[in-house]
Amino acid sequence: MKTHKEKVVHRMKIIKGHVNAIERMIEEDAYCVDIVLQSLAVQKALKKLDMVIIENHMTTCLVDQIKEGKSESAVKELLDIYKLN
């Protein structure tokens, strides 16, 4: 079974492959809508990557912060991420 880090690195390699494909499509003057669809797929993959990382953060780092009495900073951290979304 893969570790969390291995899963995230694997996802990133897939995303990089898709981004490289977009670059090739642009260089080859591919149909605009096809480029946008590929770009939207990459954006969706990045959001999923973010969720995987945040889920791990919540079950590890966030729990540790709360146990250490740092719940206020933990909540602020999550709210800051939410504001960026």
N, CA, C and O atoms as a CHARMM CRD file, in Angstrom:
* protein
*
  340
    1    1 MET  N      0.84100  -1.18600   0.00000 PROA 1      0.00000
    2    1 MET  CA     0.00000   0.00000   0.00000 PROA 1      0.00000
    3    1 MET  C      0.88400   1.24600   0.00000 PROA 1      0.00000
    4    1 MET  O      1.87800   1.31500   0.72300 PROA 1      0.00000
    5    2 LYS  N      0.51300   2.21800  -0.81300 PROA 2      0.00000
    6    2 LYS  CA     1.28600   3.44700  -0.90800 PROA 2      0.00000
    7    2 LYS  C      1.06600   4.34100   0.30300 PROA 2      0.00000
    8    2 LYS  O     -0.01400   4.36600   0.89300 PROA 2      0.00000
    9    3 THR  N      2.11000   5.07000   0.65600 PROA 3      0.00000
   10    3 THR  CA     1.98600   6.05800   1.71900 PROA 3      0.00000
   11    3 THR  C      1.27000   7.28100   1.17400 PROA 3      0.00000
   12    3 THR  O      1.09400   7.43400  -0.03500 PROA 3      0.00000
   13    4 HSD  N      0.86300   8.14600   2.08600 PROA 4      0.00000
   14    4 HSD  CA     0.20700   9.39600   1.67200 PROA 4      0.00000
   15    4 HSD  C      1.12400  10.18000   0.73900 PROA 4      0.00000
   16    4 HSD  O      0.68700  10.67200  -0.30100 PROA 4      0.00000
   17    5 LYS  N      2.38400  10.29200   1.11200 PROA 5      0.00000
   18    5 LYS  CA     3.34000  11.05800   0.30600 PROA 5      0.00000
   19    5 LYS  C      3.49200  10.44900  -1.08900 PROA 5      0.00000
   20    5 LYS  O      3.53700  11.18200  -2.07700 PROA 5      0.00000
   21    6 GLU  N      3.57100   9.14600  -1.18200 PROA 6      0.00000
   22    6 GLU  CA     3.69400   8.49100  -2.48500 PROA 6      0.00000
   23    6 GLU  C      2.46500   8.75000  -3.35300 PROA 6      0.00000
   24    6 GLU  O      2.58300   8.96200  -4.56000 PROA 6      0.00000
   25    7 LYS  N      1.29300   8.73200  -2.73600 PROA 7      0.00000
   26    7 LYS  CA     0.06200   9.00400  -3.47700 PROA 7      0.00000
   27    7 LYS  C      0.05300  10.42600  -4.01400 PROA 7      0.00000
   28    7 LYS  O     -0.32200  10.65900  -5.16300 PROA 7      0.00000
   29    8 VAL  N      0.46800  11.37800  -3.18100 PROA 8      0.00000
   30    8 VAL  CA     0.47800  12.78500  -3.59500 PROA 8      0.00000
   31    8 VAL  C      1.49700  13.00600  -4.71300 PROA 8      0.00000
   32    8 VAL  O      1.20600  13.69800  -5.68900 PROA 8      0.00000
   33    9 VAL  N      2.67600  12.42700  -4.57600 PROA 9      0.00000
   34    9 VAL  CA     3.70900  12.56300  -5.61300 PROA 9      0.00000
   35    9 VAL  C      3.21500  11.95200  -6.92300 PROA 9      0.00000
   36    9 VAL  O      3.44200  12.51100  -7.99500 PROA 9      0.00000
   37   10 HSD  N      2.54100  10.80800  -6.83500 PROA 10     0.00000
   38   10 HSD  CA     1.99200  10.16500  -8.03500 PROA 10     0.00000
   39   10 HSD  C      0.96600  11.07400  -8.71400 PROA 10     0.00000
   40   10 HSD  O      0.98000  11.23300  -9.93400 PROA 10     0.00000
   41   11 ARG  N      0.08900  11.66200  -7.92500 PROA 11     0.00000
   42   11 ARG  CA    -0.90700  12.59700  -8.48300 PROA 11     0.00000
   43   11 ARG  C     -0.22500  13.77900  -9.17900 PROA 11     0.00000
   44   11 ARG  O     -0.64500  14.20900 -10.25300 PROA 11     0.00000
   45   12 MET  N      0.83100  14.29200  -8.54900 PROA 12     0.00000
   46   12 MET  CA     1.54400  15.43100  -9.13300 PROA 12     0.00000
   47   12 MET  C      2.17200  15.06000 -10.47200 PROA 12     0.00000
   48   12 MET  O      2.15600  15.86700 -11.40100 PROA 12     0.00000
   49   13 LYS  N      2.71300  13.87700 -10.58600 PROA 13     0.00000
   50   13 LYS  CA     3.31000  13.43600 -11.85900 PROA 13     0.00000
   51   13 LYS  C      2.25600  13.36100 -12.95100 PROA 13     0.00000
   52   13 LYS  O      2.50700  13.73600 -14.09600 PROA 13     0.00000
   53   14 ILE  N      1.08200  12.87600 -12.59300 PROA 14     0.00000
   54   14 ILE  CA    -0.01700  12.82100 -13.56400 PROA 14     0.00000
   55   14 ILE  C     -0.41700  14.23300 -13.98800 PROA 14     0.00000
   56   14 ILE  O     -0.61400  14.50000 -15.17300 PROA 14     0.00000
   57   15 ILE  N     -0.53300  15.12400 -13.02100 PROA 15     0.00000
   58   15 ILE  CA    -0.90900  16.51200 -13.32600 PROA 15     0.00000
   59   15 ILE  C      0.14100  17.15800 -14.22900 PROA 15     0.00000
   60   15 ILE  O     -0.20800  17.83900 -15.19400 PROA 15     0.00000
   61   16 LYS  N      1.41700  16.95000 -13.92600 PROA 16     0.00000
   62   16 LYS  CA     2.48000  17.51200 -14.76400 PROA 16     0.00000
   63   16 LYS  C      2.37900  16.98900 -16.19400 PROA 16     0.00000
   64   16 LYS  O      2.60000  17.73500 -17.14800 PROA 16     0.00000
   65   17 GLY  N      2.05000  15.72200 -16.34000 PROA 17     0.00000
   66   17 GLY  CA     1.87200  15.16600 -17.68300 PROA 17     0.00000
   67   17 GLY  C      0.75500  15.86000 -18.43600 PROA 17     0.00000
   68   17 GLY  O      0.88100  16.13300 -19.62900 PROA 17     0.00000
   69   18 HSD  N     -0.33900  16.14700 -17.74200 PROA 18     0.00000
   70   18 HSD  CA    -1.46700  16.84700 -18.37800 PROA 18     0.00000
   71   18 HSD  C     -1.09700  18.28800 -18.73500 PROA 18     0.00000
   72   18 HSD  O     -1.49300  18.79300 -19.78600 PROA 18     0.00000
   73   19 VAL  N     -0.34400  18.94100 -17.86500 PROA 19     0.00000
   74   19 VAL  CA     0.07500  20.32100 -18.15500 PROA 19     0.00000
   75   19 VAL  C      1.00500  20.33000 -19.36900 PROA 19     0.00000
   76   19 VAL  O      0.90400  21.21000 -20.22400 PROA 19     0.00000
   77   20 ASN  N      1.89500  19.36800 -19.44100 PROA 20     0.00000
   78   20 ASN  CA     2.77400  19.26900 -20.61300 PROA 20     0.00000
   79   20 ASN  C      1.95700  19.04200 -21.88000 PROA 20     0.00000
   80   20 ASN  O      2.29400  19.56600 -22.94200 PROA 20     0.00000
   81   21 ALA  N      0.88400  18.25900 -21.77000 PROA 21     0.00000
   82   21 ALA  CA     0.01300  18.02300 -22.91700 PROA 21     0.00000
   83   21 ALA  C     -0.65800  19.31800 -23.36300 PROA 21     0.00000
   84   21 ALA  O     -0.80900  19.56200 -24.56000 PROA 21     0.00000
   85   22 ILE  N     -1.05500  20.13800 -22.41200 PROA 22     0.00000
   86   22 ILE  CA    -1.65200  21.43000 -22.76800 PROA 22     0.00000
   87   22 ILE  C     -0.64100  22.28200 -23.53000 PROA 22     0.00000
   88   22 ILE  O     -0.97800  22.90600 -24.53600 PROA 22     0.00000
   89   23 GLU  N      0.58700  22.30400 -23.04800 PROA 23     0.00000
   90   23 GLU  CA     1.63100  23.08500 -23.73000 PROA 23     0.00000
   91   23 GLU  C      1.80100  22.59000 -25.16600 PROA 23     0.00000
   92   23 GLU  O      1.89300  23.39700 -26.09100 PROA 23     0.00000
   93   24 ARG  N      1.84300  21.26700 -25.35600 PROA 24     0.00000
   94   24 ARG  CA     1.97200  20.71800 -26.71700 PROA 24     0.00000
   95   24 ARG  C      0.77500  21.10900 -27.56900 PROA 24     0.00000
   96   24 ARG  O      0.92800  21.46300 -28.73800 PROA 24     0.00000
   97   25 MET  N     -0.41200  21.04600 -26.98600 PROA 25     0.00000
   98   25 MET  CA    -1.61800  21.40600 -27.72900 PROA 25     0.00000
   99   25 MET  C     -1.54400  22.85000 -28.20800 PROA 25     0.00000
  100   25 MET  O     -1.91200  23.15900 -29.34200 PROA 25     0.00000
  101   26 ILE  N     -1.06700  23.72700 -27.33700 PROA 26     0.00000
  102   26 ILE  CA    -0.94900  25.14000 -27.71000 PROA 26     0.00000
  103   26 ILE  C      0.07200  25.30200 -28.82700 PROA 26     0.00000
  104   26 ILE  O     -0.16700  26.00400 -29.80900 PROA 26     0.00000
  105   27 GLU  N      1.21500  24.64100 -28.66000 PROA 27     0.00000
  106   27 GLU  CA     2.26400  24.72900 -29.69100 PROA 27     0.00000
  107   27 GLU  C      1.78900  24.18900 -31.03500 PROA 27     0.00000
  108   27 GLU  O      2.21300  24.67200 -32.08500 PROA 27     0.00000
  109   28 GLU  N      0.91500  23.19500 -31.00700 PROA 28     0.00000
  110   28 GLU  CA     0.42300  22.57000 -32.23200 PROA 28     0.00000
  111   28 GLU  C     -0.87100  23.19500 -32.73000 PROA 28     0.00000
  112   28 GLU  O     -1.51200  22.65900 -33.63400 PROA 28     0.00000
  113   29 ASP  N     -1.26200  24.32900 -32.14600 PROA 29     0.00000
  114   29 ASP  CA    -2.47900  25.03200 -32.53900 PROA 29     0.00000
  115   29 ASP  C     -3.71600  24.13700 -32.48700 PROA 29     0.00000
  116   29 ASP  O     -4.52700  24.13600 -33.41200 PROA 29     0.00000
  117   30 ALA  N     -3.85100  23.39500 -31.42400 PROA 30     0.00000
  118   30 ALA  CA    -5.01800  22.53700 -31.25000 PROA 30     0.00000
  119   30 ALA  C     -6.27000  23.40000 -31.11900 PROA 30     0.00000
  120   30 ALA  O     -6.19100  24.60600 -30.88600 PROA 30     0.00000
  121   31 TYR  N     -7.39300  22.77200 -31.27100 PROA 31     0.00000
  122   31 TYR  CA    -8.67800  23.44200 -31.18200 PROA 31     0.00000
  123   31 TYR  C     -8.82900  24.05800 -29.78300 PROA 31     0.00000
  124   31 TYR  O     -8.60200  23.39300 -28.77200 PROA 31     0.00000
  125   32 CYS  N     -9.21000  25.32100 -29.74600 PROA 32     0.00000
  126   32 CYS  CA    -9.27000  26.08500 -28.48700 PROA 32     0.00000
  127   32 CYS  C    -10.08400  25.39600 -27.40200 PROA 32     0.00000
  128   32 CYS  O     -9.66100  25.33600 -26.24700 PROA 32     0.00000
  129   33 VAL  N    -11.24000  24.88300 -27.76700 PROA 33     0.00000
  130   33 VAL  CA   -12.10800  24.24700 -26.78400 PROA 33     0.00000
  131   33 VAL  C    -11.43000  23.00600 -26.19900 PROA 33     0.00000
  132   33 VAL  O    -11.57300  22.72400 -25.00900 PROA 33     0.00000
  133   34 ASP  N    -10.70300  22.27400 -27.02100 PROA 34     0.00000
  134   34 ASP  CA    -9.97900  21.10400 -26.52500 PROA 34     0.00000
  135   34 ASP  C     -8.92400  21.51500 -25.49300 PROA 34     0.00000
  136   34 ASP  O     -8.72700  20.82400 -24.49300 PROA 34     0.00000
  137   35 ILE  N     -8.25900  22.62400 -25.73500 PROA 35     0.00000
  138   35 ILE  CA    -7.25200  23.13200 -24.79400 PROA 35     0.00000
  139   35 ILE  C     -7.91900  23.52500 -23.47900 PROA 35     0.00000
  140   35 ILE  O     -7.43300  23.18400 -22.40100 PROA 35     0.00000
  141   36 VAL  N     -9.02600  24.23700 -23.57600 PROA 36     0.00000
  142   36 VAL  CA    -9.73900  24.66500 -22.36700 PROA 36     0.00000
  143   36 VAL  C    -10.24700  23.45400 -21.58600 PROA 36     0.00000
  144   36 VAL  O    -10.15600  23.43300 -20.35800 PROA 36     0.00000
  145   37 LEU  N    -10.77300  22.46100 -22.27100 PROA 37     0.00000
  146   37 LEU  CA   -11.24500  21.25900 -21.58100 PROA 37     0.00000
  147   37 LEU  C    -10.09900  20.56300 -20.84800 PROA 37     0.00000
  148   37 LEU  O    -10.27100  20.09900 -19.72100 PROA 37     0.00000
  149   38 GLN  N     -8.94900  20.49400 -21.47700 PROA 38     0.00000
  150   38 GLN  CA    -7.78900  19.89100 -20.82300 PROA 38     0.00000
  151   38 GLN  C     -7.36200  20.72300 -19.62000 PROA 38     0.00000
  152   38 GLN  O     -7.00300  20.17500 -18.57800 PROA 38     0.00000
  153   39 SER  N     -7.40000  22.04000 -19.76200 PROA 39     0.00000
  154   39 SER  CA    -7.05500  22.93700 -18.66300 PROA 39     0.00000
  155   39 SER  C     -8.02500  22.76300 -17.49300 PROA 39     0.00000
  156   39 SER  O     -7.60300  22.73200 -16.33600 PROA 39     0.00000
  157   40 LEU  N     -9.29900  22.65100 -17.78500 PROA 40     0.00000
  158   40 LEU  CA   -10.29500  22.44400 -16.73000 PROA 40     0.00000
  159   40 LEU  C    -10.07600  21.11200 -16.01900 PROA 40     0.00000
  160   40 LEU  O    -10.28200  21.00700 -14.81000 PROA 40     0.00000
  161   41 ALA  N     -9.65900  20.10200 -16.76600 PROA 41     0.00000
  162   41 ALA  CA    -9.36900  18.80500 -16.16000 PROA 41     0.00000
  163   41 ALA  C     -8.18900  18.91200 -15.20000 PROA 41     0.00000
  164   41 ALA  O     -8.19200  18.29600 -14.13400 PROA 41     0.00000
  165   42 VAL  N     -7.18700  19.69000 -15.57600 PROA 42     0.00000
  166   42 VAL  CA    -6.02700  19.90100 -14.70300 PROA 42     0.00000
  167   42 VAL  C     -6.45500  20.64900 -13.44000 PROA 42     0.00000
  168   42 VAL  O     -6.03200  20.30300 -12.33700 PROA 42     0.00000
  169   43 GLN  N     -7.28400  21.66200 -13.60200 PROA 43     0.00000
  170   43 GLN  CA    -7.74800  22.41700 -12.43600 PROA 43     0.00000
  171   43 GLN  C     -8.52700  21.51900 -11.47700 PROA 43     0.00000
  172   43 GLN  O     -8.39400  21.64200 -10.25900 PROA 43     0.00000
  173   44 LYS  N     -9.33900  20.62000 -12.02500 PROA 44     0.00000
  174   44 LYS  CA   -10.08900  19.68400 -11.18800 PROA 44     0.00000
  175   44 LYS  C     -9.12300  18.73700 -10.46600 PROA 44     0.00000
  176   44 LYS  O     -9.30700  18.43200  -9.28800 PROA 44     0.00000
  177   45 ALA  N     -8.10500  18.28200 -11.17700 PROA 45     0.00000
  178   45 ALA  CA    -7.11200  17.38600 -10.56900 PROA 45     0.00000
  179   45 ALA  C     -6.35300  18.09300  -9.45900 PROA 45     0.00000
  180   45 ALA  O     -6.04200  17.48100  -8.43700 PROA 45     0.00000
  181   46 LEU  N     -6.04600  19.38300  -9.64400 PROA 46     0.00000
  182   46 LEU  CA    -5.35700  20.15000  -8.60700 PROA 46     0.00000
  183   46 LEU  C     -6.24300  20.32400  -7.37200 PROA 46     0.00000
  184   46 LEU  O     -5.76400  20.24100  -6.24100 PROA 46     0.00000
  185   47 LYS  N     -7.52100  20.56300  -7.59100 PROA 47     0.00000
  186   47 LYS  CA    -8.44600  20.68500  -6.45100 PROA 47     0.00000
  187   47 LYS  C     -8.52600  19.37400  -5.67700 PROA 47     0.00000
  188   47 LYS  O     -8.56800  19.36800  -4.44700 PROA 47     0.00000
  189   48 LYS  N     -8.54600  18.27000  -6.40700 PROA 48     0.00000
  190   48 LYS  CA    -8.58500  16.96900  -5.74000 PROA 48     0.00000
  191   48 LYS  C     -7.28700  16.74700  -4.96200 PROA 48     0.00000
  192   48 LYS  O     -7.31500  16.22000  -3.85000 PROA 48     0.00000
  193   49 LEU  N     -6.16500  17.13900  -5.53300 PROA 49     0.00000
  194   49 LEU  CA    -4.88200  17.04800  -4.84000 PROA 49     0.00000
  195   49 LEU  C     -4.93500  17.86300  -3.55300 PROA 49     0.00000
  196   49 LEU  O     -4.50900  17.39000  -2.49900 PROA 49     0.00000
  197   50 ASP  N     -5.45400  19.08200  -3.63500 PROA 50     0.00000
  198   50 ASP  CA    -5.59100  19.92700  -2.44500 PROA 50     0.00000
  199   50 ASP  C     -6.41000  19.22400  -1.36700 PROA 50     0.00000
  200   50 ASP  O     -6.05000  19.25200  -0.19000 PROA 50     0.00000
  201   51 MET  N     -7.50600  18.60000  -1.76800 PROA 51     0.00000
  202   51 MET  CA    -8.36900  17.93000  -0.79400 PROA 51     0.00000
  203   51 MET  C     -7.65200  16.75600  -0.13100 PROA 51     0.00000
  204   51 MET  O     -7.80500  16.53200   1.07000 PROA 51     0.00000
  205   52 VAL  N     -6.87600  16.01200  -0.90600 PROA 52     0.00000
  206   52 VAL  CA    -6.13100  14.88100  -0.34000 PROA 52     0.00000
  207   52 VAL  C     -5.12500  15.39300   0.69600 PROA 52     0.00000
  208   52 VAL  O     -4.97800  14.81500   1.77200 PROA 52     0.00000
  209   53 ILE  N     -4.44100  16.47900   0.35400 PROA 53     0.00000
  210   53 ILE  CA    -3.44500  17.05300   1.27000 PROA 53     0.00000
  211   53 ILE  C     -4.12600  17.61600   2.51600 PROA 53     0.00000
  212   53 ILE  O     -3.65300  17.40500   3.63300 PROA 53     0.00000
  213   54 ILE  N     -5.23400  18.33000   2.32600 PROA 54     0.00000
  214   54 ILE  CA    -5.94000  18.91500   3.47000 PROA 54     0.00000
  215   54 ILE  C     -6.51800  17.82800   4.36400 PROA 54     0.00000
  216   54 ILE  O     -6.48700  17.94900   5.58900 PROA 54     0.00000
  217   55 GLU  N     -7.04300  16.77400   3.76300 PROA 55     0.00000
  218   55 GLU  CA    -7.57300  15.67300   4.56000 PROA 55     0.00000
  219   55 GLU  C     -6.46900  15.08000   5.44500 PROA 55     0.00000
  220   55 GLU  O     -6.68500  14.82600   6.63000 PROA 55     0.00000
  221   56 ASN  N     -5.30800  14.86600   4.86800 PROA 56     0.00000
  222   56 ASN  CA    -4.18800  14.34700   5.65200 PROA 56     0.00000
  223   56 ASN  C     -3.79300  15.33700   6.74600 PROA 56     0.00000
  224   56 ASN  O     -3.51200  14.94500   7.87900 PROA 56     0.00000
  225   57 HSD  N     -3.77700  16.60500   6.40000 PROA 57     0.00000
  226   57 HSD  CA    -3.42800  17.63700   7.37900 PROA 57     0.00000
  227   57 HSD  C     -4.40000  17.62100   8.55700 PROA 57     0.00000
  228   57 HSD  O     -3.99800  17.72400   9.71600 PROA 57     0.00000
  229   58 MET  N     -5.67500  17.49100   8.23700 PROA 58     0.00000
  230   58 MET  CA    -6.68800  17.50800   9.29300 PROA 58     0.00000
  231   58 MET  C     -6.57800  16.30200  10.21500 PROA 58     0.00000
  232   58 MET  O     -6.84500  16.41000  11.41200 PROA 58     0.00000
  233   59 THR  N     -6.18800  15.15900   9.67200 PROA 59     0.00000
  234   59 THR  CA    -6.11400  13.95200  10.49300 PROA 59     0.00000
  235   59 THR  C     -4.77300  13.78500  11.19500 PROA 59     0.00000
  236   59 THR  O     -4.60000  12.88100  12.01300 PROA 59     0.00000
  237   60 THR  N     -3.83200  14.65700  10.87400 PROA 60     0.00000
  238   60 THR  CA    -2.51000  14.55900  11.51300 PROA 60     0.00000
  239   60 THR  C     -2.15800  15.87300  12.20800 PROA 60     0.00000
  240   60 THR  O     -2.31300  16.00100  13.42200 PROA 60     0.00000
  241   61 CYS  N     -1.69900  16.81500  11.45500 PROA 61     0.00000
  242   61 CYS  CA    -1.20200  18.08500  12.00500 PROA 61     0.00000
  243   61 CYS  C     -2.26400  18.82900  12.81200 PROA 61     0.00000
  244   61 CYS  O     -1.99200  19.30400  13.91400 PROA 61     0.00000
  245   62 LEU  N     -3.45600  18.92600  12.26700 PROA 62     0.00000
  246   62 LEU  CA    -4.52700  19.66000  12.93700 PROA 62     0.00000
  247   62 LEU  C     -4.87800  19.01600  14.27800 PROA 62     0.00000
  248   62 LEU  O     -5.05800  19.70900  15.28000 PROA 62     0.00000
  249   63 VAL  N     -4.97200  17.71000  14.28700 PROA 63     0.00000
  250   63 VAL  CA    -5.25800  16.98600  15.53100 PROA 63     0.00000
  251   63 VAL  C     -4.15800  17.26900  16.55100 PROA 63     0.00000
  252   63 VAL  O     -4.43700  17.51700  17.72400 PROA 63     0.00000
  253   64 ASP  N     -2.90400  17.22800  16.09200 PROA 64     0.00000
  254   64 ASP  CA    -1.78200  17.50600  16.99500 PROA 64     0.00000
  255   64 ASP  C     -1.85500  18.92600  17.56300 PROA 64     0.00000
  256   64 ASP  O     -1.59900  19.13400  18.74900 PROA 64     0.00000
  257   65 GLN  N     -2.20400  19.90600  16.71500 PROA 65     0.00000
  258   65 GLN  CA    -2.31100  21.29100  17.17300 PROA 65     0.00000
  259   65 GLN  C     -3.38700  21.41900  18.25100 PROA 65     0.00000
  260   65 GLN  O     -3.19300  22.09800  19.25900 PROA 65     0.00000
  261   66 ILE  N     -4.50700  20.76600  18.02700 PROA 66     0.00000
  262   66 ILE  CA    -5.60200  20.83900  19.00400 PROA 66     0.00000
  263   66 ILE  C     -5.18800  20.18300  20.31900 PROA 66     0.00000
  264   66 ILE  O     -5.46500  20.71100  21.39600 PROA 66     0.00000
  265   67 LYS  N     -4.52900  19.04000  20.22700 PROA 67     0.00000
  266   67 LYS  CA    -4.05800  18.35200  21.44000 PROA 67     0.00000
  267   67 LYS  C     -3.06200  19.21000  22.21800 PROA 67     0.00000
  268   67 LYS  O     -2.98400  19.13100  23.44400 PROA 67     0.00000
  269   68 GLU  N     -2.29900  20.03100  21.48800 PROA 68     0.00000
  270   68 GLU  CA    -1.30500  20.90600  22.11900 PROA 68     0.00000
  271   68 GLU  C     -1.91000  22.21700  22.60300 PROA 68     0.00000
  272   68 GLU  O     -1.18800  23.09800  23.07100 PROA 68     0.00000
  273   69 GLY  N     -3.22600  22.35300  22.49600 PROA 69     0.00000
  274   69 GLY  CA    -3.88800  23.56400  22.96700 PROA 69     0.00000
  275   69 GLY  C     -3.81900  24.72400  21.99000 PROA 69     0.00000
  276   69 GLY  O     -4.01500  25.87500  22.38000 PROA 69     0.00000
  277   70 LYS  N     -3.54600  24.44000  20.73900 PROA 70     0.00000
  278   70 LYS  CA    -3.41600  25.49100  19.72600 PROA 70     0.00000
  279   70 LYS  C     -4.60800  25.48000  18.77300 PROA 70     0.00000
  280   70 LYS  O     -4.45000  25.67800  17.56800 PROA 70     0.00000
  281   71 SER  N     -5.78400  25.25200  19.31100 PROA 71     0.00000
  282   71 SER  CA    -6.96700  25.13900  18.46000 PROA 71     0.00000
  283   71 SER  C     -7.30000  26.44300  17.75200 PROA 71     0.00000
  284   71 SER  O     -7.79600  26.42300  16.62500 PROA 71     0.00000
  285   72 GLU  N     -7.03600  27.57200  18.39000 PROA 72     0.00000
  286   72 GLU  CA    -7.33000  28.86900  17.76800 PROA 72     0.00000
  287   72 GLU  C     -6.52900  29.05200  16.47700 PROA 72     0.00000
  288   72 GLU  O     -7.07700  29.47400  15.45900 PROA 72     0.00000
  289   73 SER  N     -5.23700  28.73700  16.52100 PROA 73     0.00000
  290   73 SER  CA    -4.40600  28.88900  15.32500 PROA 73     0.00000
  291   73 SER  C     -4.77700  27.83700  14.27700 PROA 73     0.00000
  292   73 SER  O     -4.67800  28.09800  13.07800 PROA 73     0.00000
  293   74 ALA  N     -5.20300  26.65400  14.72000 PROA 74     0.00000
  294   74 ALA  CA    -5.61800  25.61400  13.78400 PROA 74     0.00000
  295   74 ALA  C     -6.86300  26.05000  13.01600 PROA 74     0.00000
  296   74 ALA  O     -6.94400  25.86700  11.80200 PROA 74     0.00000
  297   75 VAL  N     -7.82200  26.62100  13.71800 PROA 75     0.00000
  298   75 VAL  CA    -9.04500  27.09900  13.07800 PROA 75     0.00000
  299   75 VAL  C     -8.72400  28.23400  12.11300 PROA 75     0.00000
  300   75 VAL  O     -9.25400  28.26400  11.00200 PROA 75     0.00000
  301   76 LYS  N     -7.86800  29.16600  12.51800 PROA 76     0.00000
  302   76 LYS  CA    -7.48300  30.27700  11.64700 PROA 76     0.00000
  303   76 LYS  C     -6.83400  29.76300  10.37200 PROA 76     0.00000
  304   76 LYS  O     -7.10600  30.25900   9.27900 PROA 76     0.00000
  305   77 GLU  N     -5.98000  28.77400  10.52400 PROA 77     0.00000
  306   77 GLU  CA    -5.29300  28.19500   9.37200 PROA 77     0.00000
  307   77 GLU  C     -6.29400  27.63100   8.35700 PROA 77     0.00000
  308   77 GLU  O     -6.16500  27.86600   7.15600 PROA 77     0.00000
  309   78 LEU  N     -7.27500  26.89800   8.84200 PROA 78     0.00000
  310   78 LEU  CA    -8.29100  26.33300   7.93900 PROA 78     0.00000
  311   78 LEU  C     -9.15700  27.42000   7.31400 PROA 78     0.00000
  312   78 LEU  O     -9.50900  27.33500   6.13700 PROA 78     0.00000
  313   79 LEU  N     -9.49700  28.42600   8.08300 PROA 79     0.00000
  314   79 LEU  CA   -10.28300  29.52700   7.53300 PROA 79     0.00000
  315   79 LEU  C     -9.50600  30.26900   6.45100 PROA 79     0.00000
  316   79 LEU  O    -10.08700  30.68300   5.44800 PROA 79     0.00000
  317   80 ASP  N     -8.20900  30.44000   6.64100 PROA 80     0.00000
  318   80 ASP  CA    -7.37300  31.09500   5.62600 PROA 80     0.00000
  319   80 ASP  C     -7.38200  30.29400   4.32200 PROA 80     0.00000
  320   80 ASP  O     -7.44000  30.87300   3.23700 PROA 80     0.00000
  321   81 ILE  N     -7.32300  28.97700   4.42800 PROA 81     0.00000
  322   81 ILE  CA    -7.38600  28.13300   3.23900 PROA 81     0.00000
  323   81 ILE  C     -8.75400  28.27000   2.58600 PROA 81     0.00000
  324   81 ILE  O     -8.85300  28.39100   1.36500 PROA 81     0.00000
  325   82 TYR  N     -9.80400  28.25300   3.39200 PROA 82     0.00000
  326   82 TYR  CA   -11.16600  28.37200   2.86500 PROA 82     0.00000
  327   82 TYR  C    -11.35000  29.69500   2.12000 PROA 82     0.00000
  328   82 TYR  O    -12.02300  29.73200   1.09000 PROA 82     0.00000
  329   83 LYS  N    -10.76400  30.77700   2.62600 PROA 83     0.00000
  330   83 LYS  CA   -10.88100  32.08500   1.99200 PROA 83     0.00000
  331   83 LYS  C    -10.23000  32.11300   0.61400 PROA 83     0.00000
  332   83 LYS  O    -10.66500  32.85500  -0.26700 PROA 83     0.00000
  333   84 LEU  N     -9.19200  31.30900   0.42700 PROA 84     0.00000
  334   84 LEU  CA    -8.49500  31.27100  -0.86200 PROA 84     0.00000
  335   84 LEU  C     -9.28400  30.50700  -1.90700 PROA 84     0.00000
  336   84 LEU  O     -9.06300  30.68300  -3.10500 PROA 84     0.00000
  337   85 ASN  N    -10.18500  29.67500  -1.47200 PROA 85     0.00000
  338   85 ASN  CA   -10.91000  28.81100  -2.40300 PROA 85     0.00000
  339   85 ASN  C    -11.99900  29.52900  -3.10800 PROA 85     0.00000
  340   85 ASN  O    -12.70100  28.93500  -3.92600 PROA 85     0.00000
